[in-house]
Amino acid sequence: MHLPTYQEAKTMDKKNYEKKEFFLNPKLVHRYHGTYHLKTYGCQMNEHDSENIKAMLEELGFTQVDDYEKADVVLLNTCSIRENANNKAFGMLGRLKHLKDENKDIVVGLCGCMAQEEKVIHDILEKYQWINFVVGTHNLYQLPEIIAKVLESKEQQIEVFSREQDLVESLPVKRDNPYSAYVNIIYGCDKFCTYCIVPYTRGRQRSRAKEDILKEVHQLIKDGYQEVILLGQNVNAYGKDLNDNYDLATLLEEIAKTTIPRIRFVTSHPWDFTKEMIEVISKYDNICPSIHLPVQSGSNKVLKLMGRRYTKEQYIALFDELKKKKKNCAISTDIIVGFPNESDEEFQDTLDLVDYCQFDNAFTFIYSPRYGTPAAKMKDNISKEVKEARLQKLNEKVNQYFLKNNQALIGKTVDVLVMGKSEKKDGLFYGYTDTMKLINFKGENENIGKIVSVKVLDAKTWSLDGEIANG
């Protein structure tokens, strides 16, 4: 049994990370015959982790089912970025407890960022002893062996390392999307923003070798993928730990020179967004004009308290440069309201920033204290009602600009990667523009998986309507 501790998790010593290849004991291949259900919470990194989890479970011999009540193994891949995410996972565990009371043979497991939380593991040991296993983010590759131990010994397995482990390549993957693929390029984060739990749950930043990334991209091209999405908690920091002058700008340029039609990358920290990156982004058409650039607040005082390492003025200068250099660039962001002791004036600074930037999309949240972070120790004199009112006011403003930006596309022809038939609108297909806007349109089955030209006929706050462009 290995239990996580924040004292070890937050140490800043640098380690040398060895590359290892994933290995599954041949004795475990297709050893089991049952079903599994996997529920995923959180970010794109978690979604991609779930693609690896599915592949590992299926190598063991399990088959996926959509109904968790019909599964032999139920696994929650969790998120801890906000309290609400924790609450959802614990709510699901409550439902699984009732299911397990009826059927003791069901195997229930928990992984993802919640598994790395010291407090969560304490609660599991005290209140959720019926959970069969917990595996952390740093040793997810051990999942097959951990499940095998549970099935053979019938004993609870909690294997969570506090610190990041070696970089494991060649993990099996069962991709959810046959046209757009996630590619991890860097794990962890060294920024330690005062409100953020990520460095504690995902560890220090570790970049994958460029050769392994490029090999994966070339294989995706051979497999017919139209788009790659480069992933990292702070993707802009790629290469800083390699000490070989190979950074994200260099990597982006190498990938852009391949035949992949579309390249995206998330998530960016403004502090690490270099001029070289902007030059490369502006130089290549297959690097999508869609940048996610979290600002978090428009107040310099709040940004300093958050430990964000830039000012509002610096953010605006970067925003303006991207808009100037990259044609039709759409910028999205993250914003937190109600950070401890945020004043009305400081909140107004955020609204003013939104008015200036007029973001194409924004993910907005009320500040959620995370146990173990510096911000959680700050005295907070803002009432829940004030925070909720601020969020509502912010959402009304950002939604106004979402609609305005979408309406500006009416009558224009846009390139769309067609994902499939719309589940909500009969007879229509759906896809995404290069600026990451959802569009529903009339088309043909033969368009699925291709990039086609679509004329925009109408615009809503969250989506567009269109038709295949003639000629």
DAJO-V634343 format. One line per field, one symbol per residue. phi: phi as a letter, one per 40 degrees, with the letter a starting at -180 (. if undefined). A space follows every 50 residues. Layout:
phi->???
This chain:
phi->.bbcbcdccccbccbccccbccbbddcccfcbbabbbbbbbgccccccdc cccdcccccchcbcbccccbccbbbbcbbbcacccccccccccccccccc ccaccccbbbagcccccdccccccccbbccccabbcccbdccddcccccc cccgbcbbbbccbcbccbcgccabccbcbbbcbcbabgabcfdccbcdcc bbgccbcccdcccccccccccccgccabbcbacbcccdgcccfbgbbcdc cdcccccccccbbbaabcbdcbccccccccdccbcccccbbcbcbgabbc ccdcccgcgabdccccccdccccccbcfcbbbabbbbgddgcccccccdc cccccccfdcaabbacdbcbdgcdcccccbbccdcccccccccccccccd cdcccccccdgcbbcbcccicccbbdgbbbabcccgbcbbacabdcccgb cbcbccbabbcbabbaadccg
